[in-house]
């Protein structure tokens, strides 16, 4: 199965799962194919998932049945909303979804910097960089060997070996200054990054000060099992995950409705917190 076929089957499933219906017009509009090709694609899907869709002759759409189980979706409603809102201007008035988004400030990084970072990662080379931080706001030169980019929510980081600190660290992309200079090929690789390869489970639970009814709201929000939300992530990303979940591990908010979640297994992951 080629990529275009997978994309069409994915869209059939996306609409059938989240809207409860799909027809050939959806595929024609999205992929600029003929109705015959669109019909063929729906039949192809039914060959993979027999009984998952039933044709409604009155509405002229295929509707999901009780037997429908998605094969290509990740189960997150954001997958559907991101597709639907991205296509707001092309879906037609009857399928338009009103929406808005919180405006987030962009983090500026010069393309000249990115080009060097990308090349260093692909060629396993060291870089001489100038970097600033809140601790050291003046330019500080250092040698780093990058291996991965990391998105931590509002900003992107570079995961790299730092010669100065003699350890793997995260560098905020927008805090590089000047243009990095490519150095020699390094024997430091991502394979040596212990905290990158360790997977750890982070466990959250509703703030125990909440009422049973309030706890139930939180548990339903996060689809918790046995009153806990368990998320597995790389050890070096644990602190970022906790921050994105808006959990304060050092002190409780006086208002439990503001705190909402608490970290359950702090002792198990304490070495990765900062």
Buried (B, 14 or more C-beta within 10 A) or exposed (E): EEEEEEBBBBBBBBBBBBBEBBBBBBBBBBBEBEEEBBBBBBEBBBEEBEEBBBEEEEEEBBBBEEEBEBEBBEEEEEBBEEBBBEBEEEBEEEBBEEEEEEEEEEEEBEEEBBEBBEBBBEEBBBBBBBBBEEEEEEEBEBBBBBBBBBEBEEBBBBBBBBBEEEEBBBBBBBBBBBEBEBBEEBEBEBEEBEBBEEEBEBBBBBBEBBEEEBBBEBBEEBEBEEEBBBBEBBBBBBBBBBBEBEBBBEEBBEEBEEBBBBBBBEEEBEEBEE
